[in-house]
Amino acid sequence: MNDRAIVAEGGAFARGKVVGEQCAAGIRKLLECQDFMNILDRSGSLRGWLPKAQATVPLIEKHAPTALAEMQGTAAGADLPFDDILLLVCAYDKSFLYWTELAKAKKAEADAAEQQGGCTSFAAFTPDGLICAENNDERPWEWDEGTRDVVLHLIDEDGLETLTFTHPGIPAYMGMNSAGLVLMWMYIDNGDRAYALPSCVMTREVLTKRTLAEAVDYLRSILHTMPNSFLLAHESDGICSVEAAPSAFGASYSDTYFTHANVIYEPELFVPDENGQPKRPPLGQRDCRMAELVRARYPDITIDDAKAFITDSEDIDHEKGINNEWTLASMVFHPSAGQMHIAIGMGLERKFETVSFRNDN
């Protein structure tokens, strides 16, 4: 894992600078990939999005100061303009906002099936403590097929450690911290949009929180760009599935287990049917499959079980399993052991490696 794990400690700017120094080539490559993707799917120039990206900076400064300082450090370390890092951070939300703009202008029809990935997750309390797992599924050509992806081991000045999977230049995707908090992040959609805080900075800021309540309150307090699902779990506090959109927020708690895979669960986010009544979306194949796997073994789920669940696949065409042709990484979080087990890269035959916290916080 030495070629994928980056250890950065000190203040936020200093941590970001270390990341930038070590990820400079990867950041430049991903900017090229985004430019290519924009041409490929006619989703509008990322560079042309800069004024809208810049408009989010005051929100980032107010609601995600840790992420902002790390982004500034990353730009300095990579010897790139801050705007380049900002554009990468906004790329995920930009793709959805752009297609929504076109649809409203009746210039194109947004195709949700083409836009979404297929992240799948679970969190469960077991005899060996809290165990969580998630796949990161995205369009491979946007992110150089995962070849540049990294695990950041961030150590704050106050001793808080964070392990997070991410793309170079982006503060955080999924991860956990040494206070016992795990964050998993999934796509959901009900069409709700706003120009607000980029998703990839709120994920980083959540991982600065030490309790489940602090994490949930933070997500409740901010304005979201688009619908997202966050499966939060804490070794001492329990599990909470948060679904947040620009105009709605819902949360469900559990002290046993929870599974999620891109389906909206919270009634607050349901889209009304033709009669104006909230309509719950049907469960998807991966949602049903993960629930089946977890129920069959709960509560005696082991780390090896979690690895098997998250890489479950009867075929690469995504007909019956969890792992699929868009899976860029599979990860298992074990907070009580201070360990993150991760397999990065595409395909079914991937090897898990382990990254650990340095200290017992």
C-alpha positions in Angstrom: 0.0 0.0 0.0 3.0 2.3 0.2 2.5 3.5 -3.3 -1.1 4.5 -2.6 -1.0 5.7 1.0 0.1 9.3 1.7 0.8 10.4 5.3 0.4 14.1 5.9 0.5 15.7 9.3 0.4 19.2 10.9 -1.9 22.0 10.1 -4.4 21.8 7.3 -2.4 23.8 4.8 0.7 21.8 5.6 -1.2 18.5 5.2 -2.5 19.7 1.8 0.9 20.7 0.6 2.3 17.2 1.3 -0.6 15.7 -0.7 0.0 18.2 -3.5 3.7 17.4 -3.7 3.0 13.7 -3.9 -0.1 13.8 -6.2 0.9 16.6 -8.6 1.2 14.2 -11.6 -2.1 12.5 -10.7 -3.9 15.9 -10.4 -2.7 17.0 -13.8 -3.8 13.7 -15.3 -7.3 13.9 -13.8 -7.7 17.4 -15.1 -7.0 16.0 -18.6 -9.5 13.2 -18.0 -12.2 15.6 -17.0 -11.5 17.7 -20.2 -11.7 14.5 -22.3 -14.9 13.4 -20.5 -16.5 16.8 -21.2 -15.9 16.3 -24.9 -17.0 12.6 -24.9 -20.4 13.2 -23.3 -20.8 16.8 -24.3 -21.3 17.8 -20.7 -19.8 21.3 -21.0 -16.3 22.5 -20.4 -15.0 22.1 -16.8 -12.9 25.3 -17.4 -16.0 27.0 -18.5 -17.5 26.1 -15.1 -14.9 28.2 -13.3 -17.1 31.2 -12.4 -19.7 29.0 -10.8 -17.0 27.0 -9.0 -15.5 30.3 -7.7 -18.9 31.3 -6.4 -18.7 28.4 -4.0 -15.5 29.6 -2.3 -17.3 31.8 0.3 -19.4 28.8 1.2 -16.4 26.5 1.5 -14.7 29.1 3.6 -17.6 29.3 6.0 -18.7 25.7 6.2 -15.6 23.7 5.3 -12.6 25.6 6.5 -10.4 22.5 7.0 -11.1 21.3 3.4 -10.4 24.8 2.0 -7.0 25.1 3.8 -6.1 21.6 2.6 -7.1 22.5 -1.0 -4.9 25.7 -0.8 -2.0 23.6 0.4 -2.5 21.0 -2.3 -2.4 23.7 -5.0 0.8 25.1 -3.5 2.4 21.6 -3.2 1.4 20.6 -6.8 2.5 24.0 -8.1 -0.9 24.6 -9.7 -3.4 27.5 -9.5 -5.9 27.1 -6.7 -8.6 27.2 -9.4 -7.4 23.9 -10.8 -8.0 22.2 -7.4 -11.3 24.0 -7.1 -12.5 22.7 -10.5 -11.6 19.1 -9.6 -13.4 19.5 -6.3 -16.5 20.8 -8.1 -16.4 18.3 -11.0 -18.8 15.7 -9.4 -21.5 18.2 -8.7 -20.9 20.1 -12.0 -21.9 17.1 -14.1 -25.3 16.9 -12.5 -25.9 20.7 -12.4 -24.9 21.0 -16.1 -27.4 18.3 -17.3 -30.1 19.8 -15.2 -29.5 23.2 -16.8 -29.7 21.7 -20.2 -32.9 19.8 -19.4 -34.5 22.9 -18.1 -33.5 24.8 -21.3 -34.9 21.8 -23.3 -31.6 21.4 -25.0 -31.0 17.9 -23.8 -32.6 15.3 -21.6 -30.6 14.3 -18.5 -30.2 10.6 -18.3 -29.9 9.5 -14.7 -28.9 6.0 -15.7 -25.9 7.4 -17.5 -24.9 9.8 -14.8 -25.1 7.6 -11.7 -22.5 5.2 -10.4 -23.5 2.4 -8.2 -21.9 2.7 -4.7 -23.1 0.1 -2.2 -22.5 0.1 1.6 -23.3 -1.4 4.9 -22.5 -0.7 8.6 -23.0 -3.4 11.3 -22.2 -3.9 15.0 -20.6 -7.3 15.4 -18.8 -9.1 18.3 -15.6 -7.6 16.9 -17.0 -4.1 17.0 -18.3 -1.8 14.3 -17.6 -3.0 10.7 -18.4 -1.0 7.7 -17.8 -1.4 4.0 -18.4 0.4 0.7 -17.6 0.3 -3.0 -16.8 3.5 -4.9 -18.4 3.1 -8.3 -18.0 5.9 -10.9 -17.4 6.2 -14.6 -13.9 5.0 -15.0 -12.9 7.3 -17.8 -13.5 10.3 -15.6 -10.9 9.2 -13.1 -8.2 7.4 -15.2 -9.7 4.1 -14.2 -8.7 4.5 -10.6 -5.0 4.2 -11.4 -4.2 7.5 -9.6 -6.5 7.0 -6.5 -5.0 7.2 -3.1 -5.6 6.8 0.6 -4.8 9.9 2.6 -3.6 9.4 6.2 -4.1 12.8 7.7 -2.9 13.6 11.2 -4.1 16.8 12.7 -2.2 18.9 15.2 -4.5 17.8 18.0 -3.8 14.1 17.2 -7.0 13.3 15.3 -6.2 10.9 12.5 -8.2 10.4 9.3 -8.0 7.7 6.7 -9.8 8.6 3.5 -10.0 7.2 0.0 -10.1 9.8 -2.7 -9.0 11.0 -6.1 -5.8 13.2 -6.2 -6.7 16.8 -5.6 -10.0 16.1 -3.9 -10.1 16.4 -0.1 -12.1 13.2 0.7 -14.6 10.6 -0.6 -15.2 7.9 2.0 -13.2 7.4 5.2 -13.0 7.2 9.0 -11.3 9.0 11.8 -9.6 7.9 15.0 -12.5 9.2 17.2 -14.5 6.2 15.9 -16.5 8.0 13.1 -17.0 6.3 9.7 -18.4 8.2 6.6 -19.7 6.4 3.6 -21.1 8.4 0.7 -23.5 7.4 -2.1 -25.4 8.9 -5.0 -29.2 9.3 -4.8 -31.3 11.6 -6.9 -34.8 13.2 -6.8 -33.9 16.0 -9.3 -33.4 18.6 -6.6 -30.5 21.0 -7.4 -29.0 24.2 -6.0 -25.7 26.1 -6.3 -24.3 25.4 -2.9 -21.5 23.6 -1.0 -19.6 21.1 -3.2 -20.2 17.5 -2.1 -16.4 16.7 -1.9 -15.7 19.3 0.7 -18.6 18.4 3.0 -17.3 14.8 3.1 -13.9 16.1 4.3 -15.5 18.4 6.9 -17.6 15.6 8.3 -14.5 13.6 9.1 -13.3 16.4 11.4 -16.3 15.6 13.7 -15.7 13.3 16.7 -19.3 12.2 17.4 -22.2 10.9 15.4 -24.4 13.7 16.6 -21.8 16.3 15.5 -21.6 14.8 12.0 -25.4 14.6 11.6 -25.9 18.1 12.8 -23.3 19.4 10.4 -25.0 17.8 7.4 -28.3 19.1 8.6 -26.9 22.7 8.9 -25.5 23.2 5.4 -27.1 23.8 2.0 -26.5 20.9 -0.4 -25.9 21.1 -4.1 -27.8 17.9 -4.9 -29.2 14.8 -3.2 -26.6 12.7 -1.4 -26.8 9.7 0.9 -24.3 9.5 3.8 -24.2 6.3 5.9 -22.5 7.4 9.1 -21.5 5.1 11.9 -19.7 5.5 15.2 -18.1 2.9 17.3 -19.8 4.3 20.5 -22.8 6.2 19.1 -24.5 4.0 16.6 -25.5 4.2 12.9 -27.3 6.9 11.1 -28.3 7.0 7.4 -28.6 10.6 6.3 -30.3 11.6 3.0 -29.8 15.3 2.2 -31.0 17.4 -0.7 -31.2 21.2 -1.2 -34.8 21.3 0.0 -35.1 18.2 2.2 -33.3 16.3 4.9 -34.0 12.9 6.5 -32.2 10.6 8.9 -32.7 7.0 10.2 -30.9 5.5 13.1 -29.9 1.9 14.0 -28.0 0.1 16.7 -27.8 -3.1 14.7 -27.0 -2.7 11.0 -27.9 -0.6 7.9 -27.4 -1.2 4.2 -27.7 1.3 1.3 -27.2 1.4 -2.4 -28.5 4.6 -4.2 -32.2 4.2 -3.3 -34.0 7.0 -1.5 -35.3 5.7 1.9 -36.3 8.9 3.6 -39.9 10.1 2.9 -38.8 13.7 3.0 -37.0 13.2 -0.3 -39.7 11.1 -2.1 -40.9 12.5 -5.5 -44.7 13.0 -5.7 -46.6 10.7 -8.1 -49.3 11.9 -10.5 -51.7 12.3 -7.6 -49.3 14.5 -5.6 -48.6 11.7 -3.1 -45.0 10.9 -2.1 -43.9 7.8 -3.9 -41.1 5.5 -2.6 -38.7 4.3 -5.3 -38.4 0.6 -5.7 -35.4 -1.2 -4.2 -32.6 -1.9 -6.6 -30.7 -5.2 -7.2 -27.6 -4.1 -5.3 -29.7 -2.9 -2.3 -31.5 -6.2 -2.1 -28.3 -8.2 -2.5 -26.4 -6.4 0.2 -29.3 -6.6 2.6 -29.5 -10.4 1.9 -25.7 -10.8 2.5 -25.7 -8.9 5.8 -28.9 -10.5 7.2 -27.5 -14.0 6.5 -24.4 -13.4 8.6 -25.5 -10.8 11.2 -24.4 -10.4 13.9 -21.4 -12.6 13.4 -19.9 -10.6 10.5 -16.1 -10.7 10.2 -13.7 -8.6 8.3 -13.4 -11.4 5.7 -17.2 -11.5 5.4 -17.2 -7.7 4.8 -14.6 -8.0 2.1 -16.6 -10.8 0.5 -19.8 -8.8 0.6 -18.4 -5.7 -1.0 -16.7 -7.6 -3.8 -19.6 -10.0 -4.3 -20.2 -10.6 -8.0 -21.5 -13.5 -10.0 -20.5 -11.7 -13.2 -18.8 -8.6 -14.3 -21.9 -7.3 -16.1 -23.4 -6.3 -12.7 -26.5 -8.6 -13.1 -26.5 -10.2 -9.6 -23.6 -9.0 -7.5 -22.2 -5.9 -5.8 -18.9 -5.4 -7.6 -19.2 -4.3 -11.2 -17.4 -2.8 -14.2 -17.5 0.7 -12.6 -16.1 -0.3 -9.2 -12.9 1.7 -8.7 -12.3 0.7 -5.1 -13.7 -1.5 -2.3 -13.0 -0.7 1.3 -13.7 -2.1 4.7 -13.5 0.1 7.9 -12.8 -1.4 11.3 -12.6 1.6 13.8 -11.9 -0.3 17.0 -8.8 -1.8 15.3 -7.9 1.5 13.7 -7.7 -0.2 10.3 -9.0 0.4 6.8 -8.8 -2.5 4.3 -8.9 -1.4 0.7 -8.6 -2.8 -2.8 -8.1 -0.1 -5.4 -8.5 -0.7 -9.1 -10.9 -2.2 -11.6 -11.8 -5.8 -12.1 -12.9 -8.7 -9.9 -9.4 -9.9 -8.9 -8.2 -7.2 -6.6 -6.1 -7.6 -3.5 -7.0 -5.9 -0.2 -4.3 -4.1 1.6 -4.4 -2.6 5.1 -3.8 1.0 6.3 -3.7 1.7 10.0 -3.8 4.6 12.3 -0.5 5.5 13.9 -1.7 6.0 17.4 -4.4 4.7 19.7 -6.5 7.9 20.1 
